[in-house]
Amino acid sequence: MDIILIIALLALFLLPSFFMMRKQRKQQEELRSFQQALNPGDRVISAGGIHLVLTDIGETTVTGELAHGVEVTMEKIAILRPADQVSPADNTSTANGAHHPENDERDR
């Protein structure tokens, strides 16, 4: 009876952590493959939230254009996702063409 209780407690604590580690490992592998597949011209977002159009890809660094004639170089591991991937927070901005009446007063 005691051995069954011990096994049940071990399973209760070890199985959830095992599944979480597996999910994190899968996400890390997807990110690594995305970073290895970067090409010049790709629109990406860095870990700091900087939107770039990539102009040059090195082995460990990327160079991207922030604005016309303004380029930055950063580590490839800082690139997190493509810029065309919309996050839920992006839906609240006016960039999607939504009209926000509270901005009418400010724009006058």
N, C-alpha and C positions, 0 to 999 in steps of 0.2 A: 504494500500500500504506500509506504514512504517513497519508494523508488518511482512510482507513477506520479506522485505529487511533485517530486523533484524534476522529472522530465517535463511535466506540464508547465511548471514555473520557468524552466529554461526555454521552452518553446515560446512561452508568452513574451519573454524579453528578447530572445534572439531572432525570432522570425521577422518581426517588424523592422528591426535594424538591418537585417539582411536584405529585405525588399527595398528599403530606402537607399542603401548603398548601391544596389543594382540599378535603380532608377537614376541616381546621380552619375554613375559610371556611363550609362547610356547617353545622358545629356552631354557629358564631357566629350564623349566620342563624336557625337553629332556636331558639337561646336568645333572640335579639332578638324573634322573633315570639311566643314564650311570654311574655316580659315585657310586650309590648304588649297581649296578650290577658288580662291579669290582671283579675279582678273581685273586688269585696268578697265576703267569705265563703270565698274560696279558701284552702286550707291549703297553705302553702309553707315552704321551707327556704332560709335566707339563706346567703351565702358563709361566714359565721362559724358555721354550724350551728344557728342559732336557728330554732325552729319557731314559725310565726305563723299566725294567722287574720287575713286582711286585712280591714280595716274601711273604709279610704279609699284611693283611688288618685288620685294627682296626675299631672302631666305627667312629672315626673322623680323623684318620691318616692312612697313607699307608707307607710301607717300600718297597723300590725298589732297584734293583741292577743296578749300572751304568756300572761297569766293573766287571770282575771276582774278587770277594772278596771285592768289594767296594759298600757298601750299604748306602742309605740315607733314612731318615724318613721325611715325609712332611705331611701337612694337605691334607685331601682327596679333599677339594674344589680346590686345586691347579692343580688337574688332569683335563685337558681340552678335550682330544680326544685320540682315539686309535692311535698308531704309524703307523699302516698300512694304515691309511687314508692319501692320498697324497694331499698336497696343491699345488696350481699353482707355488709357489716359489720353491718347491722341484724339479720341472721338469727341472730347469736350472742347477742343480748340475751334477757332473760326476758319482754320485752314481747309476744312472739309466743305466750306461754302455755306454753313449754317448762319442764319441771321440772329444776332443777339441784341435785343432792344436796349439793354443797359449800356451798350457801346454808342448809341445814337447821341446821347448828351455829350460824351467825351469828344466825339468826332466833329462837333460843330465849331 
